[in-house]
Amino acid sequence: MLENFWKKENNFENINPQYKALLTLLMIVLFICFVALSSNLFEQNKKRLEMELDLEYNDVVIEKGRDKNNRNNPYLILSKTNLYHEDSIIWAKIDVGDSLIKQKKSSLLKVIKKDTVIILDYKDVYKYWDNIYRNER
């Protein structure tokens, strides 16, 4: 079988057209698999949680809004940092003037308001999103 792979010499310019088509088809299938795996919503959700766990801040919210240039994603501007994109569930519970405390490697976010302290767990939020993704199927 391999003796028919190359028509003449051992170079890629003389590959049998059937093998070229097979190789092209294989590359297309591999590309589609790669795209499907990398755009998996569960994996994206897991990576987002890992990124959240790596963050650490103790800051006050000075601005809250939606980024009109980026699919209306919610954002917060803190006094010591520039722009911070937040999950819409957590974003809805935070107001301008609130203090946010989050320790590195912790999933808990403490939101200190004038009269209340709210503790939010990123793991609960991401479990919620995983359930939404599972029920969409």
TORFISE-80281 format. One line per 3 residues: number of its first residue (from 0); their letters; for each residue x, y negated, z negated of C-alpha. Coordinates in Angstrom, 1 decimal, decimal comma. Layout:
NUM) A) X:Y:Z ~ ... $
// end
This chain:
0) MLE) 0,0:0,0:0,0 ~ 2,8:-2,5:-0,9 ~ 4,5:-1,8:2,4 $
3) NFW) 1,6:-3,6:4,1 ~ 1,8:-6,6:1,8 ~ 4,4:-8,4:3,9 $
6) KKE) 4,1:-8,3:7,6 ~ 7,8:-8,8:8,4 ~ 10,4:-10,1:5,9 $
9) NNF) 10,0:-10,5:2,2 ~ 8,8:-14,1:2,1 ~ 5,5:-15,7:1,3 $
12) ENI) 4,9:-17,1:4,7 ~ 4,3:-13,7:6,2 ~ 1,8:-12,4:3,7 $
15) NPQ) -1,1:-10,4:5,2 ~ -4,2:-12,6:5,4 ~ -6,3:-10,1:3,5 $
18) YKA) -4,0:-10,4:0,5 ~ -4,0:-14,2:0,8 ~ -7,8:-14,2:0,6 $
21) LLT) -7,7:-11,8:-2,4 ~ -5,1:-13,9:-4,1 ~ -7,1:-17,0:-3,5 $
24) LLM) -10,2:-15,4:-4,9 ~ -8,3:-14,2:-8,0 ~ -7,0:-17,7:-8,6 $
27) IVL) -10,5:-19,2:-8,3 ~ -11,9:-16,7:-10,8 ~ -9,1:-17,4:-13,2 $
30) FIC) -9,6:-21,1:-12,9 ~ -13,3:-20,8:-13,6 ~ -12,6:-18,6:-16,7 $
33) FVA) -10,1:-21,1:-18,0 ~ -12,6:-24,0:-17,5 ~ -15,4:-22,0:-19,2 $
36) LSS) -13,3:-21,1:-22,2 ~ -11,8:-24,6:-22,7 ~ -15,2:-26,3:-22,4 $
39) NLF) -16,9:-23,9:-24,8 ~ -18,9:-26,0:-27,2 ~ -18,2:-23,8:-30,2 $
42) EQN) -14,4:-24,2:-29,6 ~ -14,8:-27,9:-29,2 ~ -16,8:-28,1:-32,4 $
45) KKR) -14,1:-26,0:-34,3 ~ -11,3:-28,3:-33,0 ~ -13,3:-31,4:-34,0 $
48) LEM) -13,6:-30,0:-37,6 ~ -9,9:-29,2:-37,7 ~ -9,1:-32,8:-36,6 $
51) ELD) -11,5:-34,1:-39,3 ~ -9,7:-32,0:-42,0 ~ -6,4:-33,6:-41,0 $
54) LEY) -7,7:-37,2:-41,6 ~ -7,1:-39,1:-44,8 ~ -8,4:-42,5:-45,6 $
57) NDV) -9,6:-44,8:-48,5 ~ -11,1:-47,8:-46,8 ~ -14,0:-50,1:-46,4 $
60) VIE) -16,3:-50,3:-43,3 ~ -16,2:-53,7:-41,8 ~ -18,0:-52,9:-38,5 $
63) KGR) -20,4:-50,2:-37,3 ~ -21,6:-49,8:-33,8 ~ -21,9:-47,7:-30,6 $
66) DKN) -19,3:-47,7:-27,9 ~ -21,2:-48,7:-24,8 ~ -18,3:-47,8:-22,5 $
69) NRN) -17,9:-44,2:-24,0 ~ -21,4:-42,6:-23,7 ~ -22,8:-44,6:-26,6 $
72) NPY) -20,6:-42,8:-29,1 ~ -20,9:-44,1:-32,7 ~ -17,8:-45,7:-34,2 $
75) LIL) -16,7:-47,4:-37,4 ~ -14,1:-50,0:-37,8 ~ -12,4:-49,8:-41,2 $
78) SKT) -10,4:-52,6:-42,8 ~ -7,0:-50,9:-42,6 ~ -7,5:-48,9:-39,4 $
81) NLY) -8,7:-49,9:-35,9 ~ -11,3:-47,7:-34,4 ~ -12,7:-44,5:-35,8 $
84) HED) -15,3:-42,4:-33,9 ~ -17,7:-40,6:-36,2 ~ -20,2:-37,9:-35,9 $
87) SII) -23,7:-39,3:-35,4 ~ -25,1:-37,5:-38,5 ~ -22,5:-39,0:-40,8 $
90) WAK) -22,5:-42,3:-39,0 ~ -26,2:-42,8:-39,7 ~ -25,6:-42,5:-43,5 $
93) IDV) -22,8:-45,2:-43,6 ~ -23,4:-48,9:-43,6 ~ -21,1:-51,9:-43,3 $
96) GDS) -19,5:-52,7:-46,7 ~ -19,5:-49,0:-47,8 ~ -16,2:-47,6:-49,1 $
99) LIK) -15,1:-44,3:-47,6 ~ -12,8:-41,9:-49,3 ~ -11,5:-38,7:-47,7 $
102) QKK) -8,5:-36,7:-48,7 ~ -6,4:-34,8:-46,2 ~ -7,3:-31,1:-45,8 $
105) SSL) -10,6:-31,7:-47,5 ~ -14,0:-31,5:-45,8 ~ -15,7:-33,8:-48,3 $
108) LKV) -16,3:-37,5:-47,5 ~ -17,2:-39,7:-50,4 ~ -19,4:-42,7:-49,3 $
111) IKK) -19,5:-45,4:-52,1 ~ -22,4:-47,8:-51,7 ~ -23,3:-50,7:-54,0 $
114) DTV) -25,7:-48,5:-56,1 ~ -25,0:-45,0:-55,0 ~ -22,3:-42,4:-54,2 $
117) IIL) -23,0:-39,9:-51,4 ~ -20,8:-36,9:-50,9 ~ -21,0:-35,5:-47,3 $
120) DYK) -19,4:-32,3:-46,2 ~ -18,0:-32,1:-42,7 ~ -18,4:-28,3:-42,8 $
123) DVY) -22,1:-28,6:-43,2 ~ -22,4:-31,0:-40,3 ~ -20,4:-28,7:-38,0 $
126) KYW) -22,4:-25,7:-39,1 ~ -25,5:-27,6:-38,0 ~ -24,0:-28,4:-34,6 $
129) DNI) -23,0:-24,7:-34,2 ~ -26,6:-23,7:-34,9 ~ -27,8:-26,2:-32,3 $
132) YRN) -25,5:-24,8:-29,7 ~ -26,5:-21,3:-30,4 ~ -30,2:-22,1:-30,1 $
135) ER) -29,7:-23,8:-26,8 ~ -28,8:-20,5:-25,1 $
// end
